[in-house]
Amino acid sequence: MIGKFPQLKRFKRHRLAVGSLAVLVVLAIVSLAAPLVAFIFGVETDAVDLMNRFAGPSLGHPLGTDELGRDLLVRLLYGGRVSLLVGMTAALAAAVIGTGVGLVAGYYGGRFDALLMRFTDGVISLPLLPLLIVLAAIDLEKVGLPDALVQSEQVSLYRIIAIVALFGWTTVARLVRGAALSVRERDFVDAAHAQGAGALRVMGVHILPNLVSPIIVATTLSVGNVILLESVLSFLGLGIQPPIPSWGNLLTNAQELIWSAPALAFYPGIMIFVTVIAFNFLGDGLQDALDPKADRH
Amino acid sequence: MTRFLLHRLWQSILVLGLMSFVIYGLMGMMPGDPIDLMISSNPDITSEDTARLRALYGLDKPILERYGNWLAAAASGDFGYSRVHARPVLEVLAPALWNTLQLLGLAIFVSIAISIPIGVLAAARPYSRLDYAVNLLAFAGISVPVFWLGLLLIIVFAVILGILPAGGTMTVGDGGFLDRLSYLILPAATLTIASVGGHTRYVRSAMIEVLRQDYIRTARAKGLGRHRVLLKHALRNAMVPVVTIVALDFGFLFSGALVTETIFAYPGMGKMIFDAIMGNDFNLALVSLLFATTLTVLGNLLADLAYAWLDPRVSYR
């Protein structure tokens, strides 16, 4: 081993990943500071100004205004809060499910493993988007969820996180299962068993910590995919519902306005694009840094 | 081999059977009720009438029994009527499927025609400037939101330049081959750009994997030319994983087709599924969703079989 943190050194060598991390940190800070930005430019977040629709960039509205005269920059930043939050939460939820499935399959092996992996294969082979659309369209009252939840404004947030997590766990599950299969053959696992540790303890205390690298890499890579899924569902009108803004639903109206205000369709999309590509580069860099032995070239 | 084939076939049928029940159940949870939709235009109807209608269509029975009835009818070729189109479901499905296959076929063909030479060039000189550029573009391709890409292409080529139509399949009164093709260009380009990045990465990594093998070193040591080794010895073997991954990608492409068709108002399977779900056209949504599932599961099955067939090292268990 050279130096104290070889991982950090390897990560720094991946310049695109370092740049992406910087971009993501800036995006997150600016999104969190959305109210402050609104205050600086002296605009109210949802203030409708019909005299000032489709305004071009100006000092008061750096990116101009939308079809209701609302400030585009501030709407973009609030949308970023939601899209980033949903993306990371859903990716984390998917990672938890995937880790659980992969860990159990890899630890027990044999028929149980075969069954779980065939199930995973089955989920992977499904046409993702059409099924997500169905799940996004079902009537939650018919499922039997309490009215208070169904009618709350945040329900579209919870729903999208849940359905994305429901389909997004497969990548993590496969990676974790593969790693768990090899870790469980190591001597320290036998030692733990010999000392009388139960299955849960061996999985949680002895195997799981050795799987952190693949889990981190897979989760980072899936944030990008989750943001893409959220944006397309919201764009189709099935994801996050207005008045909560997200980068996807900011684009919903943009298609009808494409002839009169093409700029409205540009900005939210470029935000999604930059964020997703940054998460993908970051995941790539983390893979190089944490898992240099992985044979990926 | 036969055993492997049968095993995978059985597994695929199991997935489809399970999914048919799940999708059937999900349809029942959609907002709106078929009977409510039926009677919404008739103010004279009484609650006894609705109860009778419910019994007539078997909607008062438990879900397992309804599913069984649907399955029996479907097995005899009766998939029901589309509510919105007022025609048998299969009659609506067939032309949409044909449109989607044209779109997907064109997109996959162009994407592969681009990604093989580029992937091979990048793999021939790994970590060169060219490889770096290809990697960057491939990442851009897999990260771009498909619907936004479609909107951008419409803005550039239909709104600003005005040289290509923004959506539809043909100009009214025209409909010749070139006219239809001009409507296909933007949606196919959208799907191509969305998939070419992934395909290029597969080709590149498969080539690099193969170029490491001993027989490549042997071929070079024998004094064979660089191009001959690359194209004759390496590319052939690198095609094995590429073929399977392209087949595996079918589900992804189908999802992309749904978005693309919706944006470009292209009457394919994807747009039909979306419209059927949005328009409470339960029969059509159910059958077309199942059909899409069958296609992707079939794509996966073919990928596995192609892999086993092309690569003799794979053991069939």
Interface residues (C-beta under 8 A of the other chain):
Chain A: L16 R118 D121 G122 I124 S125 L126 P127 L128 L129 P130 L131 I133 V134 L135 A137 I138 D139 K142 V143 G224 L228 S231 V232 F235 L236 L251 A254 Q255 I258 W259 P262 A265 F266 P268 G269 I272 F273 V276 I277 N280 F281 D284 R296 H297
Chain B: Q11 L14 V15 L18 M19 I23 L26 M27 G28 M29 M30 P31 G32 P126 L136 F139 A140 I142 S143 V144 P145 V146 F147 W148 L151 L152 I154 I155 V159 I160 A166 S205 I208 G251 F252 F254 S255 L258 V259 T262 I263 G270 I273 F274 I277 M278 A285 L289 A292 T293 L295 T296 V297 G299 N300
